[in-house]
Amino acid sequence: MGLTDVLFGRKKLKGPKEDRLFALSTACVTLQTELGLKTDGKAAVTFKPLSSGDFTRVDNDVESLIKAAARSSGSEVERKSDTYGYEWLIVSDPDIEDQVASVHAVASELTAQGFGSQLLAAAFRFAGGEHPVYWIYGFKLGTFWPFIPIGDQKRDNATELELKAKLEDELPIEQDLTRWLALFDAPI
C-alpha cells in the first residue's frame, strides 16, 4: 500500500491463499474414522460477481473450465445465486479429492484472471451427525472453520469448538472465532 492509498483511504485487497485448501483431503481420514463424518458429496465456491464485461467473460470461462474438469472426474456442477448477490458453483461428487481439486481449479482461474479478491469462501458438506457439518475455507486467510446450522439462524457452537480442537493439528483452523462466518441458507 502506497502513500496515496493511505491518503485517499484505498486499500488493496489481499489475494486468496488457495493452496492450504488441500489439507482437507488428508483430514478426511480423521473426520471419518474418529468423528464419523464423511463427505455428503457436495462442495461449493462462493464469490461476488462484478458487473464489468471482463468479469463476465472470465466468469463464463471459469464456469466452462469447471464443467470440463467435472466431466473428466465424473462430477456434476451447477450454478446458483443467493439472496445476498453471491454466486455459487456447486460441485457434486462422492470423492472429496475431486471436490477439493474442482474448488481449487475455480479459485486458481479467478485469481489468474485478476479476480481473486472476489472469492469469498469454499464450503464442504459432511454428514454423520445430527445436523450437517460444513467445513468452510476462507480464501483471504487460508483457514478453515466448522459450521453447524441447527435451525433458524442458529448454530451449534459447542460442537464447532470440539471439531476445532480435534482437527487443529491437521487443518489450518481460523483461531479468531469472530471470523467464523456462518453460511446460513447455503445452496449446498
Contact map, one row per residue, 1 for C-alpha under 8 A:
11101100001100000000000000000000000000000000000000000000000000000000000000000000000000000000000000000000000000000000000000000000000000000000000000000000000000000000000000000000000000000000
11111100000000000000000000000000000000000000000000000000000000000000000000000000000000000000000000000000000000000000000000000000000000000000000000000000000000000000000000000000000000000000
11111110000000000000000000000000000000000000000000000000000000000000000000000000000000000000000000000000000000000000000000000000000000000000000000000000000000000000000000000000000000000000
01111111000000000000000000000000000000000000000000000000000000000000000000000000000000000000000000000000000000000000000000000000000000000000000000000000000000000000000000000000000000000000
11111111111000000000000000000000000000000000000000000000000000000000000000000000000000000000000000000000000000000000000000000000000000000000000000000000000000000000000000000000000000000000
11111111111000000000000000000000000000000000000000000000000000000000000000000000000000000000000000000000000000000000000000000000000000000000000000000000000000000000000000000000000000000000
00111111110000000000000000000000000000000000000000000000000000000000000000000000000000000000000000000000000000000000000000000000000000000000000000000000000000000000000000000000000000000000
00011111110000000000000000000000000000000000000000000000000000000000000000000000000000000000000000000000000000000000000000000000000000000000000000000000000000000000000000000000000000000000
00001111111000000000000000000000000000000000000000000000000000000000000000000000000000000000000000000000000000000000000000000000000000000000000000000000000000000000000000000000000000000000
00001111111100000000000000000000000000000000000000000000000000000000000000000000000000000000000000000000000000000000000000000000000000000000000000000000000000000000000000000000000000000000
10001100111110000000000000000000000000000000000000000000000000000000000000000000000000000000000000000000000000000000000000000000000000000000000000000000000000000000000000000000000000000000
10000000011111000000000000000000000000000000000000000000000000000000000000000000000000000000000000000000000000000000000000000000000000000000000000000000000000000000000000000000000000000000
00000000001111100000000000000000000000000000000000000000000000000000000000000000000000000000000000000000000000000000100000000000000000000000000000000000000000000000000000000000000000000000
00000000000111110000000000000000000000000000000000000000000000000000000000000000000000000000000000000000000000000000100000000000000000000001000000000000000000000000000000000000000000000000
00000000000011111000000000000000000000000000000000000000000000000000000000000000000000000000000000000000000000100001100000000000000000000001000000000000000000000000000000000000000000000000
00000000000001111100000000000000000000000000000000000000000000000000000000000000000000000000000000000000001000100001101000000000000000000011110000000000000000000000000000000000000000000000
00000000000000111111000000000000000000000000000000000000000000000000000000000000000000000000000000000000000000000000000000000000000000000011110000000000000000000000000000000000000000000000
00000000000000011111100000000000000000000000000000000000000000000000000000000000000000000000000000000001001100000000000000000000000000000010010000000000000000000000000000000000000000000000
00000000000000001111110000000000000000000000000000000000000000000000000000000000000000000000000000000001000000000000000000000000000000000000010000000000000000000000000000000000000000000000
00000000000000001111111000000000000000000000000000000000000000000000000000000000000000000000000000000000000000000000000000000000000000000000011000000000000000000000000000010000000000000000
00000000000000000111111100000000000000000000000000000000000000000000000000000000000000000000000000010001000000000000000000000000000000001000010000000000000000000000000000000000000000000000
00000000000000000011111111000000000000000000000000000000000000000000000000000000000000000000000000010000000000000000000000000000000000000000000000000000000000000000000000000000000000000000
00000000000000000001111111100000000000000000000000000000000000000000000000000000000000000000000000000000000000000000000000000000000000000000000000000000000000000000000001110000000000000000
00000000000000000000111111110000000000000000000000000000000000000000000000000000000000000000000000010000000000000000000000000000000000000000000000000000000000000000000000100000000000000000
00000000000000000000011111110000000000000000000000000000000000000000000000000000000000000000000110010000000000000000000000000000000000000000000000000000000000000000000000000000000000000000
00000000000000000000011111111000000000000000000000000000000000000000000000000000000000000000000000000000000000000000000000000000000000000000000000000000000000000000000001000000000000000000
00000000000000000000001111111110000000000000000000000000000000000000000000000000000000000000000000000000000000000000000000000000000000000000000000000000000000000000001001100000000000000000
00000000000000000000000111111111000001000000000000000000000000000000000000000000000000000000000000000000000000000000000000000000000000000000000000000000000000000000000000000000000000000000
00000000000000000000000001111111100000000000000000000000000000000000000000000000000000000000000000000000000000000000000000000000000000000000000000000000000000000000000000000000000000000000
00000000000000000000000000111111111000000000000000000000000000000000000000000000000000000000000000000000000000000000000000000000000000000000000000000000000000000000001000000000000000000000
00000000000000000000000000111111111111000000000000000000000000000000000000000000000000000000000000000000000000000000000000000000000000000000000000000000000000000000000000000000000000000000
00000000000000000000000000011111111111000000000000000000000000000000000000000000000000000000000000000000000000000000000000000000000000000000000000000000000000000000000000000000000000000000
00000000000000000000000000001111111110000000000000000000000000000000000000000000000000000000000000000000000000000000000000000000000000000000000000000000000000000000000000000000000000000000
00000000000000000000000000000111111100000000000000000000000000000000000000000000000000000000000000000000000000000000000000000000000000000000000000000000000000000000000000000000000000000000
00000000000000000000000000000111111110000000000000000000000000000000000000000000000000000000000000000000000000000000000000000000000000000000000000000000000000000000000000000000000000000000
00000000000000000000000000000011111111000000000000000000000000000000000000000000000000000000000000000000000000000000000000000001100000000000000000000000000000000000000000000000000000000000
00000000000000000000000000000011101111100000000000000000000000000000000000000000000000000000000000000000000000000000000000000111100000000000000000000000000000000000000000000000000000000000
00000000000000000000000000010011000111110000000000000000000000000000000000000000000000000000000000000000000000000000000000000111000000000000000000000000000000000000000000000000000000000000
00000000000000000000000000000000000011111100000000000000000000000000000000000000000000000000011100000000000000000000000000011110000000000000000000000000000000000000000000000000000000000000
00000000000000000000000000000000000001111100000000000000000000000000000000000000000000000000010000000000000000000000000000001110000000000000000000000000000000000000000000000000000000000000
00000000000000000000000000000000000000111110000000000000000000000000000000000000000000000001111100000000000000000000000000001100000000000000000000000000000000000000000000000000000000000000
00000000000000000000000000000000000000111111000000000000000000000000000000000000000000000111110000100000000000000000000000011000000000000000000000000000000000000000000000000000000000000001
00000000000000000000000000000000000000001111100000000000000000000000000000000000000000000111000000110010000000000000000001111000000000000000000000000000000000000000000000000000000000000001
00000000000000000000000000000000000000000111110000000000000000000000000000000000000000011110000000000010000000000000000001110000000000000000000000000000000000000000000000000000000000000001
00000000000000000000000000000000000000000011111000000000000000000000000000000000000000011100000000000010011000000000001111100000000000000000000000000000000000000000000000000000000000000000
00000000000000000000000000000000000000000001111100000000000000000000000000000000000001111000000000000000000000000000001111000000000000000000000000000000000000000000000000000000000000000000
00000000000000000000000000000000000000000000111110000000000000000000000000000000000001110000000000000000000000000000011110000000000000000000000000000000000000000000000000000000000000000000
00000000000000000000000000000000000000000000011111000000000000000000000000000000000011100000000000000000000000000000011100000000000000000000000000000000000000000000000000000000000000000000
00000000000000000000000000000000000000000000001111100010000000000000000000000000000011100000000000000000000000000000010000000000000000000000000000000000000000000000000000000000000000000000
00000000000000000000000000000000000000000000000111110011000000000000000000000000000000000000000000000000000000000000000000000000000000000000000000000000000000000000000000000000000000000000
00000000000000000000000000000000000000000000000011111011000000000000000000000000000000000000000000000000000000000000000000000000000000000000000000000000000000000000000000000000000000000000
00000000000000000000000000000000000000000000000001111111000000000000000000000000000000000000000000000000000000000000000000000000000000000000000000000000000000000000000000000000000000000000
00000000000000000000000000000000000000000000000000111111100000000000000000000000000000000000000000000000000000000000000000000000000000000000000000000000000000000000000000000000000000000000
00000000000000000000000000000000000000000000000000011111110000000000000000000000000000000000000000000000000000000000000000000000000000000000000000000000000000000000000000000000000000000000
00000000000000000000000000000000000000000000000011111111111000000000000000000000000000000000000000000000000000000010000000000000000000000000000000000000000000000000000000000000000000000000
00000000000000000000000000000000000000000000000001111111111100000000000000000000000000000000000000000000000000000000000000000000000000000000000000000000000000000000000000000000000000000000
00000000000000000000000000000000000000000000000000001111111110000000000000000000000000000000000000000000000000000000000000000000000000000000000000000000000000000000000000000000000000000000
00000000000000000000000000000000000000000000000000000111111111000000000000000000000000000000000000000000000001001000000000000000000000000000000000000000000000000000000000000000000000000000
00000000000000000000000000000000000000000000000000000011111111100000000000000000000000000000000000000000000001000000000000000000000000000000000000000000000000000000000000000000000000000000
00000000000000000000000000000000000000000000000000000001111111110000000000000000000000000000000000000000000000000000000000000000000000000000000000000000000000000000000000000000000000000000
00000000000000000000000000000000000000000000000000000000111111111000000000000000000000000000000000000000000000000000000000000000000000000000000000000000000000000000000000000000000000000000
00000000000000000000000000000000000000000000000000000000011111111100000000000000000000000000000000000000010011000000000000000000000000000000000000000000000000000000000000000000000000000000
00000000000000000000000000000000000000000000000000000000001111111110000000000000000000001000000000000000010000000000000000000000000000000000000000000000000000000000000000000000000000000000
00000000000000000000000000000000000000000000000000000000000111111111000000000000000000000000000000000000000000000000000000000000000000000000000000000000000000000000000000000000000000000000
00000000000000000000000000000000000000000000000000000000000011111111100000000000000000000000000000000000010000000000000000000000000000000000000000000000000000000000000000000000000000000000
00000000000000000000000000000000000000000000000000000000000001111111110000001000000000000000000000000100110000000000000000000000000000000000000000000000000000000000000000000000000000000000
00000000000000000000000000000000000000000000000000000000000000111111111000011000000000000000000000000000000000000000000000000000000000000000000000000000000000000000000000000000000000000000
00000000000000000000000000000000000000000000000000000000000000011111111100000000000000000000000000000000000000000000000000000000000000000000000000000000000000000000000000000000000000000000
00000000000000000000000000000000000000000000000000000000000000001111111110000000000000000000000000000100000000000000000000000000000000000000000000000000000000000000000000000000000000000000
00000000000000000000000000000000000000000000000000000000000000000111111111111000000000000010000000000100000000000000000000000000000000000000000000000000000000000000000000000000000000000000
00000000000000000000000000000000000000000000000000000000000000000011111111110000000000000000000000000000000000000000000000000000000000000000000000000000000000000000000000000000000000000000
00000000000000000000000000000000000000000000000000000000000000000001111111100000000000000000000000000000000000000000000000000000000000000000000000000000000000000000000000000000000000000000
00000000000000000000000000000000000000000000000000000000000000000000111111100000000000000000000001000000000000000000000000000000000000000000000000000000000000000000000000000000000000000000
00000000000000000000000000000000000000000000000000000000000000000000011111110000000000000000100000000000000000000000000000000000000000000000000000000000000000000000000000000000000000000000
00000000000000000000000000000000000000000000000000000000000000000000011111111000000000000011100001000000000000000000000000000000000000000000000000000000000000000000000000000000000000000000
00000000000000000000000000000000000000000000000000000000000000000010011001111100000000000011100000000000000000000000000000000000000000000000000000000000000000000000000000000000000000000000
00000000000000000000000000000000000000000000000000000000000000000110010000111110000000001111000000000000000000000000000000000000000000000000000000000000000000000000000000000000000000000000
00000000000000000000000000000000000000000000000000000000000000000000000000011111000000001110000000000000000000000000000000000000000000000000000000000000000000000000000000000000000000000000
00000000000000000000000000000000000000000000000000000000000000000000000000001111100000111100000000000000000000000000000000000000000000000000000000000000000000000000000000000000000000000000
00000000000000000000000000000000000000000000000000000000000000000000000000000111110000111100000000000000000000000000000000000000000000000000000000000000000000000000000000000000000000000010
00000000000000000000000000000000000000000000000000000000000000000000000000000011111011110000000000000000000000000000000000000000000000000000000000000000000000000000000000000000000000000000
00000000000000000000000000000000000000000000000000000000000000000000000000000001111111110000000000000000000000000000000000000000000000000000000000000000000000000000000000000000000000000110
00000000000000000000000000000000000000000000000000000000000000000000000000000000111111000000000000000000000000000000000000000000000000000000000000000000000000000000000000000000000000000000
00000000000000000000000000000000000000000000000000000000000000000000000000000000011111000000000000000000000000000000000000000000000000000000000000000000000000000000000000000000000000000000
00000000000000000000000000000000000000000000000110000000000000000000000000000000111111100000000000000000000000000000000000000000000000000000000000000000000000000000000000000000000000000000
00000000000000000000000000000000000000000000011110000000000000000000000000000000111111110000000000000000000000000000000000000000000000000000000000000000000000000000000000000000000000000000
00000000000000000000000000000000000000000000011110000000000000000000000000000011110011111000000000000000000000000000000000000000000000000000000000000000000000000000000000000000000000000000
00000000000000000000000000000000000000000001111000000000000000000000000000000011110001111100000000000000000000000000000000000000000000000000000000000000000000000000000000000000000000000010
00000000000000000000000000000000000000000001110000000000000000100000000000001111000000111110000000000000000000000000000000000000000000000000000000000000000000000000000000000000000000000000
00000000000000000000000000000000000000000111100000000000000000000000000000001111000000011111000000000000000000000000000000000000000000000000000000000000000000000000000000000000000000000001
00000000000000000000000000000000000000000111000000000000000000000000010000111100000000001111100000100110000000000000000000000000000000000000000000000000000000000000000000000000000000000000
00000000000000000000000000000000000000001110000000000000000000000000000000111000000000000111110000100000000000000000000000000000000000000000000000000000000000000000000000000000000000000000
00000000000000000000000000000000000000001100000000000000000000000000000001110000000000000011111101100000000000000000000000000000000000000000000000000000000000000000000000000000000000000000
00000000000000000000000000000000000000111100000000000000000000000000000000000000000000000001111100000000000000000000000000000000000000000000000000000000000000000000000000000000000000000000
00000000000000000000000000000000000000101000000000000000000000000000000000000000000000000000111111100000000000000000000000000000000000000000000000000000000000000000000000000000000000000000
00000000000000000000000010000000000000101000000000000000000000000000000000000000000000000000111111110000000000000000000000000000000000000000000000000000000000000000000000000000000000000000
00000000000000000000000010000000000000000000000000000000000000000000000000000000000000000000001111111000000000000000000000000000000000000000000000000000000000000000000000000000000000000000
00000000000000000000000000000000000000000000000000000000000000000000000010100000000000000000101111111100000000000000000000000000000000000000000000000000000000000000000000000000000000000000
00000000000000000000000000000000000000000110000000000000000000000000000000000000000000000011101111111110000000000000000000000000000000000000000000000000000000000000000000000000000000000000
00000000000000000000110110000000000000000010000000000000000000000000000000000000000000000000000111111111000000000000000000000000000000000000000000000000000000000000000000000000000000000000
00000000000000000000000000000000000000000000000000000000000000000000000000000000000000000000000011111111100000000000000000000000000000000000000000000000000000000000000000000000000000000000
00000000000000000000000000000000000000000000000000000000000000000100110000000000000000000010000001111111110000000000000000000000000000000000000000000000000000000000000000000000000000000000
00000000000000000000000000000000000000000011100000000000000000000000000000000000000000000010000000111111111000000000000001000000000000000000000000000000000000000000000000000000000000000000
00000000000000000110100000000000000000000000000000000000000000000000000000000000000000000000000000011111111100000000000000000000000000000000000000000000000000000000000000000000000000000000
00000000000000000000000000000000000000000000000000000000000000000100000000000000000000000000000000001111111110000000000000000000000000000000000000000000000000000000000000000000000000000000
00000000000000000000000000000000000000000000100000000000000001101100000000000000000000000000000000000111111111000000000000000000000000000000000000000000000000000000000000000000000000000000
00000000000000010100000000000000000000000000100000000000000000000000000000000000000000000000000000000011111111100001001000000000000000000000000000000000000000000000000000000000000000000000
00000000000000000100000000000000000000000000000000000000000000000000000000000000000000000000000000000001111111110001000000000000000000000000000000000000000000000000000000000000000000000000
00000000000000000000000000000000000000000000000000000000000001000000000000000000000000000000000000000000111111111000000000000000000000000000000000000000000000000000000000000000000000000000
00000000000000000000000000000000000000000000000000000000011001000000000000000000000000000000000000000000011111111111001000000000000000000000000000000000000000000000000000000000000000000000
00000000000000110000000000000000000000000000000000000000000000000000000000000000000000000000000000000000001111111111100000000000000000000000000000000000000000000000000000000000000000000000
00000000000000000000000000000000000000000000000000000000000000000000000000000000000000000000000000000000000111111111000000000000000000000000000000000000000000000000000000000000000000000000
00000000000000000000000000000000000000000000000000000000010000000000000000000000000000000000000000000000000011111111000000000000000000000000000000000000000000000000000000000000000000000000
00000000000000000000000000000000000000000000000000000000000000000000000000000000000000000000000000000000000001111111100000000000000000000000000000000000000000000000000000000000000000000000
00000000000000000000000000000000000000000000000000000010000000000000000000000000000000000000000000000000000001111111111000000000000000000000000000000000000000000000000000000000000000000000
00000000000000110000000000000000000000000000000000000000000000000000000000000000000000000000000000000000001101111111111000000000000000000000000000000000000000000000000000000000000000000000
00000000000011110000000000000000000000000000000000000000000000000000000000000000000000000000000000000000000000100111111100000000000000000001000000000000000000000000000000000000000000000000
00000000000000000000000000000000000000000000001110000000000000000000000000000000000000000000000000000000000000000011111100000000000000000000000000000000000000000000000000000000000000000000
00000000000000010000000000000000000000000000111100000000000000000000000000000000000000000000000000000000001001000011111110000000000000000011000000000000000000000000000000000000000000000000
00000000000000000000000000000000000000000000111100000000000000000000000000000000000000000000000000000000000000000000111111000000000000000111000000000000000000000000000000000000000000000000
00000000000000000000000000000000000000000000111000000000000000000000000000000000000000000000000000000000000000000000001111100000000000011110000000000000000000000000000000000000000000000000
00000000000000000000000000000000000000000011110000000000000000000000000000000000000000000000000000000010000000000000000111110000000000011110000000000000000000000000000000000000000000000000
00000000000000000000000000000000000000000011100000000000000000000000000000000000000000000000000000000000000000000000000011111000000001111000000000000000000000000000000000000000000000000000
00000000000000000000000000000000000000100111000000000000000000000000000000000000000000000000000000000000000000000000000001111100000001110000000000000000000000000000000000000000000000000000
00000000000000000000000000000000000000111110000000000000000000000000000000000000000000000000000000000000000000000000000000111110000111100000000000000000000000000000000000000000000000000001
00000000000000000000000000000000000011111000000000000000000000000000000000000000000000000000000000000000000000000000000000011111000111100000000000000000000000000000000000000000000000000000
00000000000000000000000000000000000011110000000000000000000000000000000000000000000000000000000000000000000000000000000000001111101110000000000000000000000000000000000000000000000000000000
00000000000000000000000000000000000111000000000000000000000000000000000000000000000000000000000000000000000000000000000000000111111100000000000000000000000000000000000000000000000000000000
00000000000000000000000000000000000110000000000000000000000000000000000000000000000000000000000000000000000000000000000000000011111110000000000000000000000000000000000000000000000000000000
00000000000000000000000000000000000000000000000000000000000000000000000000000000000000000000000000000000000000000000000000000001111100000000000000000000000000000000000000000000000000000000
00000000000000000000000000000000000000000000000000000000000000000000000000000000000000000000000000000000000000000000000000000011111110000000000000011100000000000000000000000000000000000000
00000000000000000000000000000000000000000000000000000000000000000000000000000000000000000000000000000000000000000000000000001111111111000000000000011000000000000000000000000000000000000000
00000000000000000000000000000000000000000000000000000000000000000000000000000000000000000000000000000000000000000000000000001110101111100000000001111000000000000000000000000000000000000000
00000000000000000000000000000000000000000000000000000000000000000000000000000000000000000000000000000000000000000000000000111100000111110000000001110000000000000000000000000000000000000000
00000000000000000000000000000000000000000000000000000000000000000000000000000000000000000000000000000000000000000000000000111100000011111000000111100000000000000000000000000000000000000000
00000000000000000000000000000000000000000000000000000000000000000000000000000000000000000000000000000000000000000000000011110000000001111100000111100000000000000000000000000000000000000000
00000000000000000000100000000000000000000000000000000000000000000000000000000000000000000000000000000000000000000000000011100000000000111110011110000000000000000000000000000000000000000000
00000000000000000000000000000000000000000000000000000000000000000000000000000000000000000000000000000000000000000000000111000000000000011111111100000000000000000000000000000000000000000000
00000000000000011100000000000000000000000000000000000000000000000000000000000000000000000000000000000000000000000000001111000000000000001111111000000000000000000000000000000000000000000000
00000000000001111000000000000000000000000000000000000000000000000000000000000000000000000000000000000000000000000000101100000000000000000111110000000000000000000000000000000000000000000000
00000000000000011000000000000000000000000000000000000000000000000000000000000000000000000000000000000000000000000000000000000000000000000111111000000000000000000000000000000000000000000000
00000000000000011111100000000000000000000000000000000000000000000000000000000000000000000000000000000000000000000000000000000000000000001111111100000000000000000000000000010000000000000000
00000000000000000001000000000000000000000000000000000000000000000000000000000000000000000000000000000000000000000000000000000000000000001110111110000000000000000000000000111100000000000000
00000000000000000000000000000000000000000000000000000000000000000000000000000000000000000000000000000000000000000000000000000000000000111100011111000000000000000000000000111100000000000000
00000000000000000000000000000000000000000000000000000000000000000000000000000000000000000000000000000000000000000000000000000000000000111000001111100000000000000001000000001100000100000000
00000000000000000000000000000000000000000000000000000000000000000000000000000000000000000000000000000000000000000000000000000000000011110000000111110000000000010011000000000000000100000000
00000000000000000000000000000000000000000000000000000000000000000000000000000000000000000000000000000000000000000000000000000000000011110000000011111000001100010000000000000000000101100000
00000000000000000000000000000000000000000000000000000000000000000000000000000000000000000000000000000000000000000000000000000000001111000000000001111100001110110000000000000000000000000000
00000000000000000000000000000000000000000000000000000000000000000000000000000000000000000000000000000000000000000000000000000000001110000000000000111110111100000000000000000000000000010000
00000000000000000000000000000000000000000000000000000000000000000000000000000000000000000000000000000000000000000000000000000000001000000000000000011111111100000000000000000000000000000000
00000000000000000000000000000000000000000000000000000000000000000000000000000000000000000000000000000000000000000000000000000000000000000000000000001111111000000000000000000000000000000000
00000000000000000000000000000000000000000000000000000000000000000000000000000000000000000000000000000000000000000000000000000000000000000000000000000111110000000000000000000000000000000000
00000000000000000000000000000000000000000000000000000000000000000000000000000000000000000000000000000000000000000000000000000000000000000000000000001111111000000000000000000000000000010000
00000000000000000000000000000000000000000000000000000000000000000000000000000000000000000000000000000000000000000000000000000000000000000000000000001111111100000000000000000000000000000000
00000000000000000000000000000000000000000000000000000000000000000000000000000000000000000000000000000000000000000000000000000000000000000000000000111110111110000000000000000000000000000000
00000000000000000000000000000000000000000000000000000000000000000000000000000000000000000000000000000000000000000000000000000000000000000000000000111100011111110000000000000000000000000000
00000000000000000000000000000000000000000000000000000000000000000000000000000000000000000000000000000000000000000000000000000000000000000000000000010000001111111000000000000000000000000000
00000000000000000000000000000000000000000000000000000000000000000000000000000000000000000000000000000000000000000000000000000000000000000000000000000000000111111100000000000000000000000000
00000000000000000000000000000000000000000000000000000000000000000000000000000000000000000000000000000000000000000000000000000000000000000000000000010000000111111110000000000000000000000000
00000000000000000000000000000000000000000000000000000000000000000000000000000000000000000000000000000000000000000000000000000000000000000000000001110000000111111111000000000000000000000000
00000000000000000000000000000000000000000000000000000000000000000000000000000000000000000000000000000000000000000000000000000000000000000000000000000000000011111111100000000000000000000000
00000000000000000000000000000000000000000000000000000000000000000000000000000000000000000000000000000000000000000000000000000000000000000000000000000000000001111111110000000000000000000000
00000000000000000000000000000000000000000000000000000000000000000000000000000000000000000000000000000000000000000000000000000000000000000000000001000000000000111111111000000000000000000000
00000000000000000000000000000000000000000000000000000000000000000000000000000000000000000000000000000000000000000000000000000000000000000000000011000000000000011111111100001000000000000000
00000000000000000000000000000000000000000000000000000000000000000000000000000000000000000000000000000000000000000000000000000000000000000000000000000000000000001111111100000000000000000000
00000000000000000000000000000000000000000000000000000000000000000000000000000000000000000000000000000000000000000000000000000000000000000000000000000000000000000111111110000000000000000000
00000000000000000000000000100100000000000000000000000000000000000000000000000000000000000000000000000000000000000000000000000000000000000000000000000000000000000011111111101000000000000000
00000000000000000000000000000000000000000000000000000000000000000000000000000000000000000000000000000000000000000000000000000000000000000000000000000000000000000001111111111000000000000000
00000000000000000000000000000000000000000000000000000000000000000000000000000000000000000000000000000000000000000000000000000000000000000000000000000000000000000000011111110000000000000000
00000000000000000000001001100000000000000000000000000000000000000000000000000000000000000000000000000000000000000000000000000000000000000000000000000000000000000000001111110000000000000000
00000000000000000000001100100000000000000000000000000000000000000000000000000000000000000000000000000000000000000000000000000000000000000000001100000000000000000000001111111000000000000000
00000000000000000001001000000000000000000000000000000000000000000000000000000000000000000000000000000000000000000000000000000000000000000000011100000000000000000000000111111100000000000000
00000000000000000000000000000000000000000000000000000000000000000000000000000000000000000000000000000000000000000000000000000000000000000000001110000000000000000001001100111110000000000000
00000000000000000000000000000000000000000000000000000000000000000000000000000000000000000000000000000000000000000000000000000000000000000000001110000000000000000000000000011111101100000000
00000000000000000000000000000000000000000000000000000000000000000000000000000000000000000000000000000000000000000000000000000000000000000000000000000000000000000000000000001111100000000000
00000000000000000000000000000000000000000000000000000000000000000000000000000000000000000000000000000000000000000000000000000000000000000000000000000000000000000000000000000111111100000000
00000000000000000000000000000000000000000000000000000000000000000000000000000000000000000000000000000000000000000000000000000000000000000000000000000000000000000000000000000111111100000000
00000000000000000000000000000000000000000000000000000000000000000000000000000000000000000000000000000000000000000000000000000000000000000000000000000000000000000000000000000001111110000000
00000000000000000000000000000000000000000000000000000000000000000000000000000000000000000000000000000000000000000000000000000000000000000000000000000000000000000000000000000101111110000000
00000000000000000000000000000000000000000000000000000000000000000000000000000000000000000000000000000000000000000000000000000000000000000000000011100000000000000000000000000101111111000000
00000000000000000000000000000000000000000000000000000000000000000000000000000000000000000000000000000000000000000000000000000000000000000000000000000000000000000000000000000000011111100000
00000000000000000000000000000000000000000000000000000000000000000000000000000000000000000000000000000000000000000000000000000000000000000000000000100000000000000000000000000000000111110000
00000000000000000000000000000000000000000000000000000000000000000000000000000000000000000000000000000000000000000000000000000000000000000000000000100000000000000000000000000000000011111100
00000000000000000000000000000000000000000000000000000000000000000000000000000000000000000000000000000000000000000000000000000000000000000000000000001000100000000000000000000000000001111100
00000000000000000000000000000000000000000000000000000000000000000000000000000000000000000000000000000000000000000000000000000000000000000000000000000000000000000000000000000000000000111110
00000000000000000000000000000000000000000000000000000000000000000000000000000000010000000000000000000000000000000000000000000000000000000000000000000000000000000000000000000000000000111111
00000000000000000000000000000000000000000000000000000000000000000000000000000001010000010000000000000000000000000000000000000000000000000000000000000000000000000000000000000000000000001111
00000000000000000000000000000000000000000111000000000000000000000000000000000000000000000100000000000000000000000000000000001000000000000000000000000000000000000000000000000000000000000111
